[in-house]
Amino acid sequence: MVRKLNEGLLKEKYPDREVHFIPIHTPSFVGSMISGYDVAVRDFVSYFARKGEPREKINLITGWVNPGDVSALKHLFKEMDIEANVLFEIERFDSPLMPSGNYVSHGDTTVEDLRDTANAKGTIALNRYEGGKAAEFLEQEFAVPAVIGPSPIGIRNTDTLVKHLSDMTGKPIPQSLVRERGIALDAITDLTHMFLADKRVAIYGDPDLVIGLAEFCMDLEMKPVLLLLGDDNTGYIKDPRVQALRDHAWFDMEIVTNADLWDLEDRLKNRGLELDLILGYSKGRFISIDYGVPMVRVGFPVYDRAGMYRHPVMGYTGAAFLAESIANVIFTDMEYKKNKEWVLNVW
């Protein structure tokens, strides 16, 4: 059926346009939207990629991120003077209402860009479980060197991304990014020891996001005491990043795989878990409300806060935004509960 559509009906129906119908076999009784997304990106790439002349472009596989993250990543590439095939370019989906009439959203990534992924200088997949399969396919099938992760959440992981890009392309790290890094560091330094240190955090959501947030929280001197990775991939517990988190934790850290929000509520309700903060998508808001734990919305979906999709959590600007969001939620909770500064580290 797919072959008949591609070779016949679609060409008849759209004679002036290039239209493709792509079959993607996503999970059903096993797996999740994470593994399904990973398969979808690989199948898009494998359907289009064609070997041709070598190019200087880099394949950037973003994973499941905000449009604001795509903007921040494209800015980083622009500062380094690196062209990218961005998979997928969702920044443009934040569409304007124009005086001339309705504006139809189209990403900047073209079919030709997808074909050209086989000829890139290298591939950067930011999230191991949301694009890693596509990076591995391009490396195995077309010898395009692949770097998978870490997710550039926080200063340390963004430094790693910038270093990977410099090594892959030979481009120097520009002073403009050094300055952005310094601004983010200054903002974070103002908050870390005085306001954030020793705060106990639970984090839930997609695995790459949870791991990246946990790494960042530890850099902020916070204690991510509970990590909930929410699908049935048994490989998460063997991820070297998870092992590194355990090795570097100076506190008791529980990591639960194939978890859901009941696992979080059970530990608060029945097991005496004490928390200062929750990091996760909007569906955990009732636990936040019922147990009086402040919450920062991060991940997908966020539907009870306006405009969050526009703000990055990746890159240097994302690191500053995330740290300031955490601090502001703690400040607001302190005022709501009529606590004084003794709940902070200011005495």
PyMOL commands that set and color helices and strands:
alter all, ss='L'
color gray80, all
select helices_A, chain A and resi 2-13+33-48+67-79+91-93+111-119+132-142+155-169+175-189+192-196+207-219+236-238+240-248+261-269+282-291+308-310+315-336+341-343
alter helices_A, ss='H'
color red, helices_A
select strands_A, chain A and resi 58-61+84-87+122-125+146-148+200-205+223-229+254-257+277-280+295-297
alter strands_A, ss='S'
color yellow, strands_A
deselect
rebuild
show_as cartoon
